[in-house]
Amino acid sequence: MKTGKLIGIVGLTCLIAATASAQQWTFGPKLELGLSARSTSVSEVKIGDVLVGSGANAGDAMGAGIGGFARYDRSRWYGQAELLTQRSNVANYYISGPRNGFAEYARVSRHAGRVLGGYKPLPWLRFTIGMAVNQYRRDQENYYTASIASYYRLADTYPAYKDEYLASARTYEVAQSVNDSFEKVSFDVLAGVGVDVGGLTIDIINGSSLTPVVNGIMHQGQVYDFRQKYSNWSLQLGYRLFPVKAHLLAPRRSNRAYERIKKDIPFYRNEVHIAGGLLGEDIGSAFLYENRYTRYLTRRVGLSVGANIMRLSKGYLPGQTTEVQVLPAVRFLPLYSRRHIVGLSVGPLLRYQSGYKVFSGRPGVNGSPTTVNLRNDSGARTFSASVQGTVDYQFAISDRLLFGPWLRLSSDYAYAGIQAGYRF
């Protein structure tokens, strides 16, 4: 299923949800943050002199996603359909050759379509089961191709170490074959629990693959029996926008608590924040600083823009990048009280990165210079754009001073941090 078709399905789902006469239908955006992941292999195989085996943990980069959902509620049960675009870890394996080896945390871009349903013992509590179909795209081939070509050039340049470099080339050829063996489509079974807080939906979901993401490795015309599945836990946040009257606009005038809030809390149209955070994909090596301004159109809805800078340093391999981000967004306040505020912001994430990145390398033979493997996205100046969603909680120290944590998800990365704000 191509991205255009997915967008069409999302649009149709929105139309159905927004125009349905029954008030049980709701629709809204959804964010997903991976919490943990595990991969399991059916077997370990030897391909020539290279061993391919399984790791147990999918690493610290669990992935994130953004999308939309349509939901139908009854008193004791509900059904939901959703579409997400994600960056996720779906496999973990190691490749060990005679001269070098490495672990691979297989990260993919994927589109996921899900059908969920469940039982509601309480109006705000849900137990969920469901199924998902995933379409994958894994963009690692250029990296392996460049590494293989580099080792062949080194073998020609340094004949005394030809055997060592050719052994490394064979290791990367096997890695490329594993990469090419990833399935394009897989199916998951889902189970979890969720709560509803007004229009805000919060779910903890476990997803386990029914079909392997790697189902045999084709290398030089021969198939090797290596299969790998995965399971993961994720936090899912959604907000029900439609019907507009029930979930987006202010509560009815008969709501005494809301009338008291309007009387007791002045309406501040302007809000500024300073924030710091870490890149969730590589915690400890990338710090993000942010300035954000919001202009509120009503007490609950406003327009914001953020200007960020992030510095990323690699460890033992050379690599240093500076990233500037701009984030225009629409901001909602699903929870708005005297001391507690929950905010949701959705919009584009524009990134400009300068510097260089190196993803793997090894010392040379007998004291020769260290070698590194570059790939197409190691370039010094790049611009990219994606969609981001941010959720934050603020405690109002006073009517004007705010403080609390925030979490941001995009199609590529996840970020988390602390912010302080002032409204006027």
C-alpha positions as CSV (number, residue, x, y, z in Angstrom):
1,M,0.0,0.0,0.0
2,K,1.6,3.3,-1.0
3,T,1.6,6.5,1.0
4,G,-0.9,8.2,-1.4
5,K,-3.4,5.4,-0.8
6,L,-3.0,5.6,2.9
7,I,-3.6,9.4,2.8
8,G,-6.8,8.7,0.9
9,I,-8.0,6.2,3.4
10,V,-7.2,8.6,6.3
11,G,-9.2,11.3,4.5
12,L,-12.2,9.0,4.0
13,T,-12.0,7.9,7.6
14,C,-12.1,11.6,8.7
15,L,-15.1,12.4,6.5
16,I,-17.0,9.4,7.8
17,A,-16.2,10.2,11.4
18,A,-16.9,13.9,11.1
19,T,-20.3,13.6,9.3
20,A,-21.7,10.6,11.1
21,S,-25.0,11.5,12.7
22,A,-24.5,9.2,15.7
23,Q,-22.6,10.8,18.5
24,Q,-20.7,7.6,19.2
25,W,-18.3,8.3,16.4
26,T,-15.1,10.3,17.2
27,F,-12.0,11.0,15.2
28,G,-8.6,12.5,16.1
29,P,-4.8,12.5,15.8
30,K,-2.6,10.0,17.6
31,L,1.0,9.8,18.8
32,E,3.0,6.7,19.6
33,L,6.2,6.3,21.6
34,G,8.0,2.9,21.8
35,L,8.8,1.9,25.4
36,S,10.6,-1.5,25.0
37,A,11.2,-4.1,22.3
38,R,12.5,-7.6,21.9
39,S,13.5,-9.7,18.9
40,T,13.6,-13.5,18.8
41,S,15.2,-15.7,16.1
42,V,14.2,-19.2,15.2
43,S,17.7,-20.2,14.3
44,E,21.4,-19.2,13.9
45,V,23.0,-19.7,10.5
46,K,26.5,-19.8,9.0
47,I,26.8,-18.3,5.6
48,G,30.3,-19.2,4.3
49,D,32.6,-18.0,7.0
50,V,30.1,-15.4,8.4
51,L,27.8,-16.2,11.3
52,V,24.3,-14.6,11.6
53,G,22.6,-14.8,15.0
54,S,20.0,-13.1,17.1
55,G,20.2,-10.5,19.9
56,A,17.7,-10.3,22.6
57,N,17.1,-6.6,23.0
58,A,16.2,-4.1,20.2
59,G,18.3,-1.4,21.7
60,D,17.5,2.1,23.1
61,A,15.9,3.4,19.9
62,M,12.4,2.0,20.1
63,G,10.8,4.3,17.6
64,A,7.9,6.7,17.3
65,G,4.8,7.2,15.2
66,I,2.1,9.7,14.3
67,G,-1.3,9.2,12.6
68,G,-5.0,9.3,13.1
69,F,-7.9,7.2,14.3
70,A,-11.7,6.8,14.0
71,R,-13.6,5.3,17.0
72,Y,-17.1,4.1,17.7
73,D,-18.3,3.8,21.3
74,R,-21.1,2.0,23.0
75,S,-21.7,1.8,26.7
76,R,-19.7,-1.4,27.3
77,W,-17.6,-1.8,24.2
78,Y,-15.9,0.1,21.4
79,G,-14.2,-0.3,18.0
80,Q,-11.4,1.7,16.5
81,A,-9.5,1.9,13.2
82,E,-6.3,3.8,12.9
83,L,-3.4,4.5,10.5
84,L,0.1,5.4,11.6
85,T,3.4,6.3,10.0
86,Q,6.4,5.2,12.1
87,R,10.1,4.8,12.5
88,S,10.5,1.5,14.5
89,N,13.0,-1.2,15.5
90,V,11.7,-4.5,14.3
91,A,14.7,-6.8,14.5
92,N,18.0,-7.3,16.2
93,Y,20.8,-9.6,15.0
94,Y,24.5,-9.8,15.0
95,I,26.9,-10.6,12.1
96,S,30.3,-12.0,12.9
97,G,33.0,-12.5,10.2
98,P,36.6,-13.7,10.4
99,R,37.9,-10.1,10.7
100,N,35.1,-8.0,12.1
101,G,31.5,-8.2,13.3
102,F,28.7,-5.9,14.5
103,A,25.2,-5.9,15.9
104,E,22.4,-4.5,13.7
105,Y,19.3,-2.9,15.3
106,A,17.1,-3.0,12.2
107,R,15.2,0.3,12.0
108,V,12.6,0.7,9.4
109,S,10.0,3.2,8.1
110,R,6.6,1.6,8.1
111,H,2.9,2.4,7.5
112,A,0.6,0.5,9.9
113,G,-3.1,0.0,9.6
114,R,-4.9,-1.3,12.7
115,V,-8.3,-2.5,13.8
116,L,-8.9,-2.5,17.5
117,G,-11.8,-3.3,19.8
118,G,-12.5,-3.9,23.5
119,Y,-14.5,-4.0,26.6
120,K,-15.2,-1.0,28.9
121,P,-15.8,-2.0,32.5
122,L,-16.0,1.7,33.3
123,P,-16.9,4.6,31.0
124,W,-13.3,5.8,31.1
125,L,-11.4,2.4,31.2
126,R,-10.8,0.2,28.2
127,F,-9.3,-3.3,27.7
128,T,-8.2,-3.7,24.1
129,I,-7.3,-6.4,21.5
130,G,-6.7,-6.0,17.8
131,M,-4.8,-6.8,14.6
132,A,-2.3,-4.7,12.6
133,V,-0.9,-4.9,9.1
134,N,2.5,-3.2,8.5
135,Q,4.3,-2.2,5.3
136,Y,8.1,-1.7,5.7
137,R,10.8,0.2,4.0
138,R,14.4,-0.3,5.1
139,D,17.0,2.1,3.7
140,Q,20.3,0.5,4.5
141,E,21.4,-0.8,1.2
142,N,23.4,2.2,0.2
143,Y,25.4,2.0,3.4
144,Y,26.3,-1.7,2.8
145,T,27.1,-1.1,-0.8
146,A,29.5,1.8,0.1
147,S,31.2,-0.3,2.8
148,I,31.7,-3.3,0.4
149,A,33.2,-1.0,-2.3
150,S,35.5,0.6,0.3
151,Y,36.9,-2.7,1.4
152,Y,37.5,-3.8,-2.2
153,R,39.4,-0.5,-2.8
154,L,41.5,-1.0,0.3
155,A,42.3,-4.6,-0.9
156,D,43.6,-3.2,-4.2
157,T,45.5,-0.3,-2.5
158,Y,47.2,-2.4,0.2
159,P,48.0,-5.8,-1.3
160,A,49.8,-7.0,1.9
161,Y,46.4,-6.9,3.7
162,K,44.3,-8.1,0.8
163,D,42.9,-11.1,2.6
164,E,41.8,-9.1,5.7
165,Y,40.0,-6.5,3.6
166,L,38.3,-9.2,1.4
167,A,37.1,-11.0,4.6
168,S,35.5,-7.7,5.7
169,A,33.9,-7.3,2.3
170,R,32.3,-10.7,2.6
171,T,30.9,-9.9,6.0
172,Y,29.2,-6.8,4.6
173,E,27.9,-8.7,1.6
174,V,26.1,-11.1,4.0
175,A,24.8,-8.0,5.9
176,Q,23.4,-6.7,2.7
177,S,21.7,-10.0,1.9
178,V,20.1,-10.0,5.3
179,N,18.9,-6.4,4.7
180,D,17.4,-7.4,1.3
181,S,15.6,-10.4,2.9
182,F,13.3,-8.2,5.1
183,E,9.6,-8.8,4.4
184,K,7.7,-5.9,2.9
185,V,4.5,-6.7,4.8
186,S,3.9,-8.3,8.2
187,F,1.0,-8.8,10.6
188,D,0.8,-8.2,14.4
189,V,-1.6,-9.1,17.2
190,L,-2.2,-6.3,19.7
191,A,-3.4,-6.2,23.4
192,G,-3.5,-3.4,26.0
193,V,-5.3,-1.2,28.4
194,G,-6.4,2.5,28.0
195,V,-8.1,5.3,29.8
196,D,-10.0,8.4,28.6
197,V,-9.6,11.8,30.2
198,G,-12.1,14.0,28.5
199,G,-11.1,14.0,24.8
200,L,-7.6,12.7,25.7
201,T,-7.0,9.0,25.2
202,I,-4.0,7.2,26.8
203,D,-3.1,3.5,26.0
204,I,-0.4,1.1,26.8
205,I,-0.3,-1.5,23.9
206,N,1.8,-4.6,23.4
207,G,2.3,-5.7,19.8
208,S,3.7,-9.1,18.8
209,S,4.4,-10.1,15.2
210,L,2.4,-13.1,13.9
211,T,4.6,-13.3,10.7
212,P,8.4,-13.0,10.6
213,V,10.0,-9.8,9.5
214,V,12.9,-11.9,8.2
215,N,11.8,-15.2,6.8
216,G,14.9,-16.8,5.3
217,I,18.1,-15.1,3.9
218,M,18.8,-15.3,0.2
219,H,22.5,-15.1,-0.5
220,Q,24.2,-15.8,-3.8
221,G,21.2,-17.9,-5.0
222,Q,20.9,-20.0,-1.8
223,V,18.3,-19.6,0.9
224,Y,19.4,-19.9,4.5
225,D,16.9,-20.7,7.3
226,F,16.9,-17.7,9.5
227,R,13.7,-16.2,10.8
228,Q,13.1,-13.4,13.3
229,K,10.0,-11.9,15.0
230,Y,9.6,-9.1,17.5
231,S,7.4,-7.8,20.3
232,N,7.1,-4.3,21.8
233,W,5.4,-2.1,24.3
234,S,4.3,1.4,23.4
235,L,2.6,4.4,24.9
236,Q,-0.2,5.9,22.7
237,L,-1.7,9.3,23.0
238,G,-4.8,10.5,21.1
239,Y,-7.2,13.3,21.1
240,R,-10.8,13.1,19.9
241,L,-11.6,16.2,17.8
242,F,-15.0,15.2,16.4
243,P,-17.8,15.7,17.1
244,V,-16.5,19.2,17.6
245,K,-19.1,20.2,20.1
246,A,-18.3,17.3,22.4
247,H,-14.5,17.2,22.3
248,L,-12.9,20.3,20.9
249,L,-14.9,23.3,22.1
250,A,-15.2,24.5,25.7
251,P,-17.6,22.5,28.0
252,R,-21.2,23.5,28.1
253,R,-22.2,26.6,30.1
254,S,-23.9,24.4,32.7
255,N,-20.4,23.1,33.7
256,R,-19.9,25.0,37.0
257,A,-16.3,24.1,37.3
258,Y,-15.4,25.5,34.0
259,E,-17.4,28.7,34.7
260,R,-15.4,29.1,37.9
261,I,-12.1,28.6,36.0
262,K,-13.1,31.4,33.6
263,K,-14.0,33.7,36.5
264,D,-10.9,32.9,38.6
265,I,-8.1,32.6,35.9
266,P,-7.4,35.6,33.7
267,F,-7.3,34.9,29.9
268,Y,-3.7,35.3,28.8
269,R,-3.2,35.5,25.1
270,N,0.5,35.2,25.0
271,E,2.7,32.4,26.4
272,V,6.5,31.9,26.1
273,H,8.6,28.9,27.0
274,I,12.2,27.9,27.3
275,A,12.9,24.2,27.3
276,G,15.7,21.7,27.4
277,G,15.6,18.0,26.4
278,L,17.4,15.0,25.1
279,L,17.1,13.1,21.8
280,G,15.4,9.9,22.8
281,E,17.1,7.9,20.1
282,D,20.5,8.3,21.6
283,I,20.1,9.6,25.2
284,G,23.1,11.3,26.7
285,S,24.7,12.5,23.4
286,A,22.3,15.0,22.1
287,F,20.9,18.0,24.0
288,L,18.1,20.2,22.6
289,Y,17.4,23.8,23.6
290,E,14.1,25.4,22.6
291,N,12.3,28.7,22.7
292,R,8.6,28.7,22.0
293,Y,5.9,31.3,21.6
294,T,2.2,30.7,21.6
295,R,-0.6,33.1,20.7
296,Y,-4.0,31.8,22.1
297,L,-7.1,32.5,20.0
298,T,-9.3,31.1,22.8
299,R,-8.6,29.7,26.2
300,R,-7.9,26.3,24.8
301,V,-6.7,26.8,21.2
302,G,-3.7,28.7,19.9
303,L,-0.9,29.0,17.3
304,S,2.7,28.4,18.3
305,V,6.2,28.5,16.8
306,G,9.4,27.1,18.3
307,A,13.0,27.7,17.4
308,N,15.4,25.0,18.6
309,I,19.1,24.1,18.4
310,M,20.6,20.6,19.0
311,R,24.2,19.5,19.3
312,L,25.1,15.9,18.6
313,S,28.5,14.2,19.2
314,K,29.4,10.7,18.4
315,G,31.5,8.5,20.7
316,Y,34.8,6.9,19.6
317,L,34.0,7.5,16.0
318,P,34.4,11.0,14.5
319,G,31.1,12.9,14.1
320,Q,29.8,16.3,15.1
321,T,26.6,17.9,13.9
322,T,24.6,21.0,14.8
323,E,20.9,21.0,14.0
324,V,18.5,24.0,13.9
325,Q,14.8,23.3,14.1
326,V,11.7,25.4,13.4
327,L,8.3,24.1,14.6
328,P,5.1,26.0,13.7
329,A,2.1,24.2,15.3
330,V,-1.5,24.3,16.4
331,R,-1.8,24.0,20.1
332,F,-4.8,22.5,22.1
333,L,-5.3,22.5,25.9
334,P,-7.5,19.4,26.6
335,L,-7.0,19.9,30.4
336,Y,-7.2,23.5,31.7
337,S,-7.5,24.1,35.4
338,R,-6.2,26.6,37.9
339,R,-3.0,24.6,38.6
340,H,-2.8,21.9,36.0
341,I,-2.6,22.2,32.2
342,V,-2.1,19.5,29.5
343,G,-1.1,20.7,26.1
344,L,-1.1,19.0,22.6
345,S,0.7,20.6,19.7
346,V,0.8,19.3,16.1
347,G,2.6,20.7,13.1
348,P,5.6,20.4,10.8
349,L,9.2,19.9,12.0
350,L,11.7,21.7,9.8
351,R,15.4,20.7,10.4
352,Y,18.6,22.0,9.0
353,Q,21.7,20.0,10.0
354,S,25.4,20.9,9.4
355,G,28.4,18.8,10.3
356,Y,29.2,15.1,9.6
357,K,28.1,11.7,10.9
358,V,30.0,8.4,10.8
359,F,28.1,5.2,11.7
360,S,30.8,2.5,11.8
361,G,34.5,1.9,11.4
362,R,37.5,0.0,12.7
363,P,41.3,0.5,13.2
364,G,43.5,-0.3,10.3
365,V,45.9,-3.3,10.2
366,N,49.2,-3.1,12.1
367,G,48.9,0.5,13.1
368,S,47.7,1.9,9.7
369,P,45.2,4.8,10.0
370,T,41.7,4.2,11.3
371,T,39.1,3.5,8.6
372,V,35.5,4.7,8.8
373,N,32.5,3.9,6.6
374,L,30.6,6.7,5.2
375,R,27.1,6.6,3.6
376,N,24.9,9.0,1.6
377,D,23.4,10.7,4.7
378,S,26.8,11.5,6.2
379,G,26.9,14.8,4.3
380,A,27.7,18.1,6.0
381,R,24.6,20.1,5.1
382,T,21.1,18.6,4.9
383,F,17.5,19.9,5.2
384,S,14.6,17.7,6.1
385,A,10.9,18.1,7.1
386,S,8.5,15.8,8.9
387,V,5.4,15.9,11.1
388,Q,5.7,16.3,14.9
389,G,3.3,16.0,17.8
390,T,4.1,17.3,21.3
391,V,2.4,16.6,24.6
392,D,3.3,18.5,27.7
393,Y,2.1,18.9,31.3
394,Q,2.4,22.2,33.1
395,F,2.0,23.0,36.8
396,A,1.0,26.6,37.3
397,I,3.3,27.9,40.1
398,S,1.3,31.1,39.8
399,D,-1.2,32.3,37.3
400,R,1.7,33.4,35.1
401,L,4.5,31.0,35.9
402,L,4.5,27.5,34.4
403,F,6.7,24.5,34.8
404,G,6.6,20.8,33.7
405,P,7.8,18.0,31.4
406,W,7.2,17.5,27.7
407,L,7.5,14.7,25.1
408,R,7.7,15.2,21.3
409,L,7.3,12.5,18.6
410,S,8.1,12.8,14.9
411,S,8.3,10.3,12.1
412,D,12.1,10.0,12.7
413,Y,12.8,10.8,16.4
414,A,11.5,11.1,19.9
415,Y,12.5,13.9,22.3
416,A,11.8,14.5,26.0
417,G,12.6,17.3,28.4
418,I,11.6,20.0,30.9
419,Q,10.1,23.4,30.2
420,A,9.4,26.6,32.0
421,G,6.9,29.2,30.8
422,Y,5.5,32.6,31.3
423,R,2.1,33.9,30.1
424,F,1.0,37.5,29.7
